[in-house]
Amino acid sequence: MNHHDGVSPAWPISYEEIEPYYSKAEQLYEVHGEHGHDPTEPYASAPYPFPAVSHEPRIQQLADDLEAAGYHPFHAPCGIRLNEPNMPYSACVRCQNCDGFPCAVHGKSDADVLGVRPALEHPNVTLLTNARAMKLETNDTGTAVSKIVAERNGVIEEFAGDLVVLACGAANTAKLLLVSATDEHPKGLANGSDQVGRNYMFHNSAAVLALSKDENPTIFQKTLGLNDFYFAGNGHEYPLGNIQMVGKSQAPMFHGEKPGETKLAPHWSLERIAKHAIDFWLSTEDLPRPENRVSVDRDGKLTRAYTATNETPKQELYKQLHSMLAKLHMEPGHLFHRFAYMKNEIPVAGVAHQAGTCRMGADSGTSVLNADCRAHELDNLYVVDTSVFPSIGAVNPALTAMANSLRVGDHLLERLGAGSRVTAAA
């Protein structure tokens, strides 16, 4: 797909191949949503397992105002363990400390609650904590990984498996491969293409707030999305990105995020801003560039080189939202980088959406993994985190990571025989 700063490359698998696994991931992670309202939505073979999370009154008014202005808001799909018709039996209590906070009542559909803990109920699954994978070793011919060397509570231990799966995140999966260089793989494991560590991406994001003319008493705000500007069109020659809600502003957040800038601000003024704030998250696609990369030095220290892409569409998306305020019962011109009057774009340090560095592809000269996410150069080494992404899109990558992992999992089941072992580093 053509963007302002270049091309977002195609994946080596089709949407039709991964689509059934999106539905399986939505079932596994108890996703709430409703098909048919997002204008960018592709075909889905199954409905969401749970109904969309309802808008609270002020967000419902925002949705109505957007529709009246000719836009297409939709209920944002949400991984939350919420039972609205029977709240006494709901894991989620729909509190204000959701987005950006750990959940004390296991109400989030996260990998710990719905992935790791159920897996540990099986007798053939072992989870090691306080263990750091330090390097991978190969067999004598360098064609397969023979063991994982790890440091566990200060002691070096070795683990072996017929199949080895990495899921350490875009930066650290690349690091582990690079520090595992051998005579047969002098540039690092799986790095004959010199692509390990390259094509690092993360979303060009900004958290902003608009001041509503009326107070916004919303507690659970992250229920609405807008993709009218996701592709080219609507007066734009190139894609801009996604707009969605983010967790509701609270006055103490301002002090915590920018203590220096807010230390002289009267508490009542921050409280007033928070009460009138409606908070948005803007995401624009970052493009894979070979020079945007992670690398390691001789001491194993991880370093990152990164130059932003698609900055113009990011600015245009901000301007687009800014221009809509008057139609949405908000103060015209009152759109601020969160928090309040303080600039709060999400820097490269905000790596929750990091991707790339070990991308999959059909050509072993330009990619690290094949379409099954197996290393081109090692028969038993797989990667299933977001480092495999050839491109990142402009929406949260979590569901795609889940779906692709389930897809690769089916492939691994085909390879596994009686007594075979899988060793994973995450």
C-alpha positions as CSV (number, residue, x, y, z in Angstrom):
1,M,0.0,0.0,0.0
2,N,1.3,3.4,-1.0
3,H,1.9,5.9,1.9
4,H,3.2,9.5,2.1
5,D,6.7,8.3,2.8
6,G,6.8,5.0,0.8
7,V,5.3,1.6,0.5
8,S,3.9,-0.7,3.2
9,P,4.9,-4.1,1.9
10,A,2.6,-7.1,1.5
11,W,2.8,-10.2,3.7
12,P,3.7,-13.7,2.4
13,I,0.3,-15.0,3.6
14,S,-3.2,-13.9,2.5
15,Y,-5.9,-12.5,4.7
16,E,-7.9,-15.7,3.8
17,E,-5.2,-17.8,5.4
18,I,-5.1,-16.0,8.7
19,E,-8.8,-15.0,8.9
20,P,-10.0,-18.2,10.7
21,Y,-7.4,-17.6,13.3
22,Y,-8.6,-14.1,14.0
23,S,-11.9,-15.6,14.9
24,K,-10.3,-18.2,17.1
25,A,-8.2,-15.5,18.8
26,E,-11.4,-13.4,19.4
27,Q,-13.0,-16.5,21.0
28,L,-9.9,-17.2,23.1
29,Y,-9.6,-13.6,24.3
30,E,-13.3,-13.1,24.9
31,V,-13.5,-10.1,22.5
32,H,-16.6,-7.8,22.6
33,G,-17.6,-6.2,19.4
34,E,-20.1,-5.8,16.5
35,H,-19.3,-6.4,12.9
36,G,-20.7,-4.2,10.1
37,H,-20.0,-0.7,11.3
38,D,-16.2,-0.2,10.7
39,P,-15.9,0.9,7.0
40,T,-12.5,-0.7,6.7
41,E,-13.6,-4.1,8.2
42,P,-12.8,-7.1,6.0
43,Y,-14.7,-10.4,5.9
44,A,-15.2,-12.3,9.2
45,S,-16.2,-15.9,9.3
46,A,-17.7,-15.7,12.8
47,P,-19.4,-13.0,15.0
48,Y,-17.6,-11.7,18.0
49,P,-18.2,-14.0,20.9
50,F,-19.6,-11.2,23.1
51,P,-21.7,-8.1,22.3
52,A,-20.0,-4.7,22.0
53,V,-19.3,-2.8,25.2
54,S,-21.9,-0.1,25.5
55,H,-21.1,3.5,25.3
56,E,-21.6,5.7,28.4
57,P,-23.9,8.7,27.7
58,R,-21.2,11.2,26.8
59,I,-19.5,8.8,24.4
60,Q,-22.8,7.8,22.9
61,Q,-23.4,11.5,22.2
62,L,-20.0,11.7,20.6
63,A,-20.9,8.7,18.4
64,D,-24.2,10.3,17.4
65,D,-22.5,13.6,16.6
66,L,-20.0,11.8,14.4
67,E,-22.7,10.0,12.5
68,A,-24.7,13.3,12.1
69,A,-21.5,14.9,10.6
70,G,-21.3,12.0,8.1
71,Y,-18.6,9.8,9.7
72,H,-18.8,6.2,10.6
73,P,-18.0,5.6,14.3
74,F,-18.0,2.0,15.5
75,H,-17.9,0.2,18.8
76,A,-14.2,-0.6,19.2
77,P,-13.5,-4.3,19.7
78,C,-12.4,-4.8,23.3
79,G,-10.8,-7.6,25.1
80,I,-12.5,-7.3,28.5
81,R,-14.1,-9.9,30.7
82,L,-17.3,-7.9,31.1
83,N,-20.8,-9.2,31.7
84,E,-23.0,-6.2,31.4
85,P,-26.4,-8.0,31.7
86,N,-25.3,-9.6,35.0
87,M,-22.7,-7.4,36.6
88,P,-22.6,-9.2,39.9
89,Y,-21.1,-12.1,38.0
90,S,-18.8,-10.0,35.9
91,A,-15.0,-10.3,36.3
92,C,-14.6,-6.7,35.0
93,V,-16.3,-4.1,37.2
94,R,-15.9,-1.3,34.6
95,C,-13.7,0.9,36.7
96,Q,-11.8,4.1,35.7
97,N,-8.4,2.5,36.2
98,C,-8.4,0.2,33.2
99,D,-6.5,1.4,30.2
100,G,-2.8,1.7,31.2
101,F,-3.2,0.1,34.6
102,P,-2.8,-3.5,35.8
103,C,-6.1,-5.2,36.7
104,A,-6.4,-6.4,40.3
105,V,-9.5,-8.4,39.6
106,H,-8.4,-10.2,36.4
107,G,-11.0,-8.4,34.3
108,K,-8.7,-7.9,31.3
109,S,-8.5,-10.4,28.5
110,D,-4.7,-10.5,28.7
111,A,-2.2,-13.3,27.9
112,D,-1.6,-14.0,31.6
113,V,-5.3,-14.7,32.5
114,L,-6.4,-16.3,29.3
115,G,-3.2,-17.7,27.9
116,V,-0.5,-18.6,30.4
117,R,-2.7,-19.7,33.4
118,P,-4.9,-22.1,31.4
119,A,-1.8,-23.6,29.7
120,L,-0.2,-24.3,33.1
121,E,-3.1,-26.6,34.0
122,H,-1.6,-29.1,31.5
123,P,0.9,-31.5,33.0
124,N,3.3,-31.2,30.0
125,V,3.7,-27.4,30.3
126,T,6.4,-25.9,32.6
127,L,6.9,-22.2,33.1
128,L,10.2,-21.0,34.4
129,T,10.3,-17.5,36.0
130,N,13.4,-15.4,36.8
131,A,15.1,-17.0,33.9
132,R,16.8,-15.0,31.2
133,A,17.6,-16.6,27.8
134,M,21.2,-15.6,27.1
135,K,22.0,-17.4,23.7
136,L,21.0,-20.2,21.4
137,E,23.5,-23.0,20.5
138,T,23.3,-25.1,17.3
139,N,24.2,-28.6,16.3
140,D,27.6,-29.2,14.7
141,T,26.4,-28.4,11.2
142,G,24.6,-25.2,12.2
143,T,21.3,-26.4,10.7
144,A,19.2,-26.6,13.9
145,V,19.1,-25.1,17.4
146,S,20.4,-27.7,19.9
147,K,19.9,-25.8,23.2
148,I,18.9,-22.6,24.9
149,V,21.4,-21.3,27.4
150,A,19.7,-19.4,30.2
151,E,20.6,-17.7,33.5
152,R,18.1,-18.6,36.2
153,N,18.5,-17.1,39.7
154,G,22.2,-16.6,39.0
155,V,22.9,-20.1,37.8
156,I,23.5,-21.1,34.1
157,E,21.1,-23.7,32.9
158,E,20.6,-25.4,29.5
159,F,17.4,-26.5,27.9
160,A,16.8,-28.5,24.8
161,G,13.8,-29.3,22.6
162,D,13.0,-30.7,19.2
163,L,11.4,-27.4,18.3
164,V,12.4,-24.0,19.7
165,V,10.1,-21.0,19.6
166,L,11.0,-17.4,20.3
167,A,8.6,-14.7,21.5
168,C,10.8,-12.1,23.2
169,G,9.4,-9.0,21.5
170,A,10.8,-7.2,18.4
171,A,13.9,-5.9,20.1
172,N,14.9,-8.8,22.3
173,T,14.2,-11.6,19.8
174,A,16.5,-9.9,17.4
175,K,19.1,-9.4,20.2
176,L,19.0,-13.1,21.1
177,L,19.6,-14.2,17.5
178,L,22.4,-11.6,17.1
179,V,24.3,-12.6,20.3
180,S,24.1,-16.3,19.3
181,A,26.5,-15.9,16.3
182,T,28.5,-19.0,15.4
183,D,31.2,-19.9,12.9
184,E,28.4,-21.2,10.6
185,H,26.3,-18.1,11.3
186,P,28.8,-15.3,11.8
187,K,26.3,-12.4,11.5
188,G,23.9,-14.1,14.1
189,L,21.5,-17.0,13.8
190,A,19.0,-16.8,10.9
191,N,20.8,-13.7,9.7
192,G,22.3,-14.7,6.4
193,S,20.1,-12.1,4.8
194,D,21.4,-9.4,7.2
195,Q,17.8,-8.6,8.1
196,V,17.7,-9.6,11.7
197,G,17.2,-6.4,13.7
198,R,16.3,-4.4,10.7
199,N,12.9,-2.9,9.7
200,Y,12.0,-1.9,13.3
201,M,8.6,-0.3,13.5
202,F,6.3,1.1,16.1
203,H,3.2,3.2,15.8
204,N,3.3,6.9,15.2
205,S,1.0,7.7,18.1
206,A,-0.3,10.7,20.0
207,A,-2.6,10.9,23.0
208,V,-4.7,14.0,22.8
209,L,-7.6,15.4,24.7
210,A,-10.5,17.7,23.6
211,L,-12.3,19.9,26.0
212,S,-16.0,19.1,26.0
213,K,-18.4,22.0,26.6
214,D,-20.3,19.8,29.1
215,E,-18.6,17.7,31.7
216,N,-17.6,14.2,30.7
217,P,-18.4,11.8,33.6
218,T,-17.5,8.7,31.6
219,I,-15.7,6.0,33.6
220,F,-14.9,3.4,31.0
221,Q,-14.2,5.5,27.9
222,K,-12.4,3.1,25.5
223,T,-15.4,2.0,23.5
224,L,-15.4,4.0,20.3
225,G,-13.2,3.9,17.1
226,L,-13.1,5.9,13.9
227,N,-11.4,4.6,10.7
228,D,-12.8,7.1,8.1
229,F,-9.2,8.3,7.5
230,Y,-7.5,5.0,7.6
231,F,-7.1,4.7,3.8
232,A,-6.6,7.4,1.3
233,G,-9.8,9.4,0.5
234,N,-12.0,11.9,2.3
235,G,-9.9,14.6,0.7
236,H,-6.5,12.9,1.4
237,E,-4.2,11.5,-1.1
238,Y,-2.6,9.0,1.3
239,P,-3.7,7.1,4.4
240,L,-3.7,8.9,7.7
241,G,-4.6,6.3,10.3
242,N,-6.9,5.3,13.2
243,I,-8.7,7.4,15.9
244,Q,-9.9,5.7,19.0
245,M,-10.7,6.5,22.6
246,V,-8.1,6.1,25.3
247,G,-8.6,5.8,29.1
248,K,-10.3,8.8,30.8
249,S,-8.1,11.6,32.0
250,Q,-7.8,12.0,35.8
251,A,-6.1,14.9,37.5
252,P,-3.4,12.8,39.3
253,M,-2.3,11.6,35.9
254,F,-1.2,15.1,34.9
255,H,1.1,15.3,37.9
256,G,2.4,11.8,37.4
257,E,3.1,12.3,33.6
258,K,4.6,15.8,33.8
259,P,5.5,16.6,37.4
260,G,7.7,19.5,36.5
261,E,5.2,21.3,34.3
262,T,2.3,20.8,36.7
263,K,3.9,21.4,40.1
264,L,2.7,25.0,40.1
265,A,-0.7,24.3,38.6
266,P,-3.6,24.7,41.0
267,H,-5.1,21.3,41.7
268,W,-8.6,22.7,40.9
269,S,-7.6,23.7,37.4
270,L,-6.3,20.2,36.6
271,E,-9.5,18.7,38.1
272,R,-11.6,20.9,35.9
273,I,-9.7,20.0,32.8
274,A,-10.0,16.3,33.6
275,K,-13.8,16.6,34.2
276,H,-14.3,18.2,30.7
277,A,-11.7,16.1,28.8
278,I,-12.6,13.6,26.1
279,D,-9.5,11.6,25.3
280,F,-8.4,10.2,22.0
281,W,-5.5,8.0,20.7
282,L,-4.2,8.7,17.2
283,S,-2.2,6.1,15.3
284,T,-0.5,6.4,12.0
285,E,1.4,3.5,10.3
286,D,5.2,3.4,10.6
287,L,7.0,2.1,7.6
288,P,9.7,-0.6,7.7
289,R,13.1,0.9,6.8
290,P,16.3,-1.2,6.8
291,E,18.2,1.5,8.6
292,N,15.6,1.5,11.5
293,R,17.1,-1.3,13.5
294,V,18.3,-2.8,16.7
295,S,21.8,-4.1,17.0
296,V,24.2,-5.4,19.7
297,D,27.8,-4.6,20.5
298,R,30.6,-7.0,21.6
299,D,29.3,-6.8,25.1
300,G,25.8,-7.7,24.1
301,K,24.4,-4.2,24.7
302,L,21.3,-3.5,22.8
303,T,21.2,-0.3,20.8
304,R,18.6,1.1,18.5
305,A,18.7,3.4,15.5
306,Y,15.4,5.0,14.5
307,T,14.1,7.8,12.3
308,A,10.4,8.4,12.2
309,T,8.3,7.8,9.0
310,N,4.9,9.2,7.9
311,E,5.2,12.3,10.2
312,T,3.1,14.3,7.7
313,P,0.1,12.0,7.8
314,K,0.4,11.9,11.6
315,Q,0.1,15.7,11.7
316,E,-2.7,15.6,9.2
317,L,-4.7,13.2,11.4
318,Y,-4.3,15.5,14.3
319,K,-5.5,18.5,12.2
320,Q,-8.5,16.4,10.9
321,L,-9.7,15.7,14.5
322,H,-9.0,19.3,15.4
323,S,-11.2,20.5,12.5
324,M,-14.1,18.3,13.7
325,L,-14.4,19.6,17.3
326,A,-17.2,22.2,16.7
327,K,-19.4,19.5,15.2
328,L,-18.9,17.3,18.2
329,H,-20.1,19.6,21.0
330,M,-16.6,20.5,22.0
331,E,-14.7,23.7,22.5
332,P,-13.5,24.8,19.0
333,G,-9.8,24.8,18.8
334,H,-9.4,23.2,22.3
335,L,-7.4,20.1,21.3
336,F,-4.3,19.4,23.3
337,H,-1.6,16.9,23.4
338,R,-2.3,14.9,26.5
339,F,-1.8,15.8,29.2
340,A,-3.6,19.1,29.1
341,Y,-1.5,21.9,27.6
342,M,1.6,19.7,27.7
343,K,2.9,18.0,24.5
344,N,2.6,14.2,25.0
345,E,3.4,12.5,21.7
346,I,4.4,8.8,22.3
347,P,8.1,8.5,21.7
348,V,10.1,5.6,20.5
349,A,10.5,4.6,24.2
350,G,6.8,3.7,24.1
351,V,7.4,0.3,22.6
352,A,4.1,-1.5,23.4
353,H,3.5,-1.7,19.7
354,Q,7.0,-2.5,18.5
355,A,7.3,-4.8,15.5
356,G,9.5,-5.9,12.7
357,T,13.2,-7.0,13.0
358,C,12.6,-10.7,12.0
359,R,10.1,-10.4,9.3
360,M,8.6,-13.3,7.4
361,G,8.8,-13.6,3.7
362,A,9.1,-15.9,0.7
363,D,12.5,-14.7,-0.3
364,S,15.3,-15.8,2.0
365,G,17.5,-13.0,0.8
366,T,15.2,-10.3,2.1
367,S,13.5,-11.9,5.1
368,V,14.4,-13.9,8.2
369,L,11.5,-16.4,8.4
370,N,9.3,-18.2,5.9
371,A,5.5,-18.0,5.8
372,D,5.3,-20.5,8.6
373,C,7.5,-18.3,10.8
374,R,10.4,-20.8,10.7
375,A,13.9,-19.5,10.2
376,H,15.1,-19.9,6.6
377,E,18.4,-21.2,7.9
378,L,17.5,-23.4,10.9
379,D,15.0,-26.2,10.5
380,N,13.6,-26.2,14.1
381,L,13.6,-22.5,15.0
382,Y,10.4,-20.5,15.0
383,V,9.4,-16.9,16.0
384,V,5.8,-15.9,16.9
385,D,5.9,-12.4,18.3
386,T,5.4,-9.2,16.4
387,S,9.0,-9.2,15.1
388,V,7.6,-11.3,12.3
389,F,5.4,-8.5,10.9
390,P,6.5,-7.2,7.4
391,S,4.3,-4.2,8.1
392,I,2.4,-2.9,11.2
393,G,-0.8,-1.2,9.9
394,A,-2.3,1.6,12.1
395,V,-4.3,-0.4,14.6
396,N,-3.2,-2.3,17.7
397,P,-1.1,-5.3,16.6
398,A,-2.1,-7.6,19.5
399,L,-4.9,-9.6,17.8
400,T,-2.8,-10.2,14.7
401,A,0.0,-11.5,16.9
402,M,-2.5,-13.8,18.7
403,A,-4.0,-15.0,15.4
404,N,-0.6,-15.6,13.8
405,S,0.6,-17.6,16.8
406,L,-2.5,-19.8,16.6
407,R,-1.8,-20.3,12.9
408,V,1.8,-21.3,13.5
409,G,0.7,-23.5,16.4
410,D,-1.4,-25.6,14.0
411,H,1.7,-26.0,11.8
412,L,3.8,-27.0,14.8
413,L,1.1,-29.6,15.7
414,E,1.6,-31.2,12.3
415,R,5.4,-31.4,13.0
416,L,5.1,-32.8,16.5
417,G,5.3,-36.6,17.0
418,A,4.8,-38.6,20.2
419,G,7.2,-37.4,22.8
420,S,8.4,-34.3,20.9
421,R,9.2,-31.3,23.1
422,V,8.8,-27.6,22.4
423,T,11.1,-25.2,24.2
424,A,10.1,-21.5,24.1
425,A,11.8,-18.3,25.1
426,A,9.6,-15.3,25.8
